[in-house]
Amino acid sequence: MSPYQSGTSGLTPFSRFVLFGLVLPLLFIAGFQLFVLSNQTDKYFAWTFAGPLSAAFLGAGYWSAMFHAYTGARSKGWRFVRTSMPAALTATGLLTITTFLHLDKFHFDSPFLITKFVTWVWIAVYVLVPPILAFAWIMQTRLPESRAKGQNPLPAWMRVGFALLSIFAVVSGLGLFFIPNSMSAIWPWAVLPLAARSVSSWLSAFGVACAALMVENDLANGAGTSSSLFAFCILELIVIARYSSSIDWTRPLAYAYLLFLCLGLLVTGANILTNRKQGSLPQQSSQPLSS
């Protein structure tokens, strides 16, 4: 069977390999570097964050994305995966642009071999991964079974919730990306342009994922994406608790950001619970990777 043809699972072997062999390991490593070692980015990351809060924010984004990458790689159909692809391309695309806008901040001249290594790995990843993801998406969407629609529409209140989450995340994300200096004055914590655009990448991806769930309008098909968004909200609340002294609660968006995370927990948590009650979580494939 061609690596670009799907088996009974609806996922091509190429797509399954990308998720298992590339996406999951990279998400775990980047999450560990930033969420766990957020105070040591001067040595263990591609650039140095002025404060650990922004680093931990990014780490939470990487680790939360692992939930859907794993369930997606094991799912029996592309329809359980497709709601995450626009968000994945948004995050990687914006991070690629951010990288080349701020190359002068990267650790190319670090005296530490490990630091130079992770810097060049970062460059390679964000040159190669976006086109690989785009190619996998194109290959999947050309298959007839990839167009299958679901039978479990979202409740109206849940669609409204995803709409509100999408608006806040996309508007804030675009602001942080295009006018980072202005947004830094109202964002809950201080961010320099490189950190602001990095935060923007994951925040915008969250908003795009919520929009994709609205368009898909199916509880089962969006279950994996909802699990990642739920994990994102939990991890970001942990980040706030860890670095609460870095939050300026007098800034205009401080409480709005907190409400955003709480609403995210409510909406995505309700989505997950409804799926469990209906028994409509994505079915897992028992086939090995090489099938």
C-alpha positions, 0 to 999 in steps of 0.5 A, a space after each residue: 500500500 502506498 504511504 499516501 493511501 489510507 487503510 481502514 483507519 482513514 489515516 494515511 501511514 504518512 499522517 500516522 508517522 508524522 504524528 507518532 514519529 515527529 509531532 509527539 516527540 517534538 511537543 514533549 521535548 519543547 514542553 519540557 524545555 519551557 514548562 519545566 526548565 522555564 528559568 533556564 532558557 539561557 542554556 536549554 532553549 533557542 533564546 532567552 526569555 526575560 521572564 519565566 512566565 512566557 516560557 512556561 506559557 509556551 511549554 503549556 501549549 506544547 504539552 497540551 497539544 500532545 493530547 490530541 496528537 496522541 488520540 489523533 494518531 490512534 484514531 480510526 478516522 481523519 474526521 477525528 483529527 482534522 479540527 486540530 490541523 488549522 490550529 497546528 498550522 497557525 502555531 507553527 506558521 506564526 512561530 516560523 515567522 517569529 523566528 526569522 523576525 528575531 534571528 538576532 536573539 537566538 543562541 547561535 554564539 552560545 559557549 554551550 554546545 547543548 545551547 547551540 544544538 537546541 537552537 539549530 534544532 529549533 530552526 530546522 523544526 520550524 523550517 521543515 514542520 509547517 510544510 510537512 503538516 501542510 502536505 499531510 493535510 492535503 494528502 488526507 483531504 484528497 481521500 473520500 472518507 476524509 469528507 465524512 460528516 458527524 451526527 452529533 451537533 454541538 449544543 447552541 450554548 457550546 457553540 456560543 462559548 467556542 465563539 467567545 473563546 475564539 474571538 478573545 484568543 484571535 484578537 489578543 493573539 493578532 494584537 500581540 503579533 502585530 503590535 507587541 509593544 502596545 499590547 505589552 502595556 495591557 497584557 497581564 504580564 510584561 512581554 518583549 516583542 519576541 516573547 509577545 509573538 511567541 505567546 501570540 502563536 499559541 493563543 491564536 492557535 487556540 482561537 483557530 481551534 475553537 473556530 474549527 470546532 464551531 465549523 465542524 459542529 460535531 461532539 465526537 469529531 472535535 473530542 480530541 481537540 477539546 481535550 487539548 484545549 481543556 489541558 491548555 486551560 488547566 496548564 495555563 492556570 498552573 502557570 499563573 499560580 506558579 508565577 503569580 508575582 509576575 501578573 499585574 492584576 491592574 492591567 486591562 486584560 489581566 482578569 479578562 485572560 483569567 475569565 477566558 481560561 475559566 470559560 475555556 475549562 467550562 466549555 471544553 470540559 462540558 464537551 468532554 463530559 458529554 462525549 463520555 456520557 454518549 460514548 462518542 469519544 474517538 475510537 482508537 485503532 488497534 493497528 500498528 504504525 506500519 499497517 
